Amino acid sequence: MNKIDIAMTIYVIFMMIATSISVKYGSTMIKKTGLFLPQTLIAGTINLALGVFGITGWFFFSWKVNEFLFFGGLVLGLGLLVVGEVVLLTVLFLKRKKWMQIYNDSLNGSSS
């Protein structure tokens, strides 16, 4: 593998890790606080910020290498960012009732 393949692999893995960190944050905080919408917005913002950092890193790497690599990586990064946000929101909305039940159970267990 050459330098570009390694950089592209790290780029894609970073974007996937950003989404998983956002999902983990959202799930933990929804279970802890019981607030769905504010924690979903924060998790989405975390994913967006990490995605922008990844795309910025790609700019610094690819600008000197090749303009097609630059624009291809930009499109890939934006695509991964959009897919990551959709996955994040989908997971949070699908698991919302379960996590809210965990929060309610923790309230009922601690009050007795």
N, C-alpha and C positions, 0 to 999 in steps of 0.2 A: 504494500500500500504506500502510496506517496503522500506528501504533505497535505494535499487538497482533500484526499479521501478521509484522512484522519480528522481534519478540521470539520468536514461535513458531518462525520459521525458524532463528534463531540457536540456540534451545533444541534443536531436532532435530539440527542440524548439530553442535552441541557433543557430543551424546550419540553420534553416529556417529564423531566424531573420537576420543572417549574409547575406543571399542571398537577403532578402528584403532591407536591408540597401544598399547593392551594387547596386541594381536596382534603388533605390531612388537617390543615388548619381549620377549614370550614366545618368538618365533621366534629373535631374536638371542641371547638367553641360553641357550636350549636348544642351539643350535648351538655356543655358546661353552663351556658347562659340561658338557653331556651329562646334566644333571639335569632330568628331565621333570616329575615331580610337584611339587617345590618351586617351580620356575619357573612352572608353570601356576597354582599357588595365589597366587603373587605377582602374576601378570598379572591374575587374577580380582579380586584385592584392589584393584589399581590401577583397573580398570574400575569396580568398585563405588564406590570413593572419588570418582572423577571424576563418576560418575553422581549421587552424593549431593550433590556440589558444584553440579551443574547443577540438580538439583531444589530445592536451597536457594536458588539464584539465582532460580529461577522463583517460589518463595514470596515473596521480597522484591518481585519485580516485580508479581505478579498479586494479591496480597492487597489492595492499595489500589484495584485496577481493578474486579474483579467476582468474586463468589464462585463463579459457574459456570465462569469462566475459571480460577480457582484450582483447583477440584476436577478440571476437565477436564485441565489441565496436569499435575496430580498423577498422574492415571491414565495419561496419555500418557507421562510420565517413567518411571513404574514399568514400564509395558509396554516401553518402549525399553530400560530397564535389563535386564529379563529377557531380551529378544530379544538384546541385546548380549552378555550372559553366555553364552547358548546358542550364538551365532555364534562367540564366542571359544573356547569349549571344543570345538566341532565342528572349527574350523580347526586348533586345536592337536593334537587327537587324529588328524585325518586326515593331517596332515603330520609326525607324530611320527617315523615310520620314516625318512623322507627326512632330517630334521634330525639324527637320531641317527647316520645313515650319514655325514653331513657331519662330525659331531663325531669319529666313529671314524676317518675318513679323515685328519682333521687330526692326530690322535694318531699314526697310522701314518706320516704324512709328516714329522712333526717328530722322530720318534725315529730315522730312518735317516740 
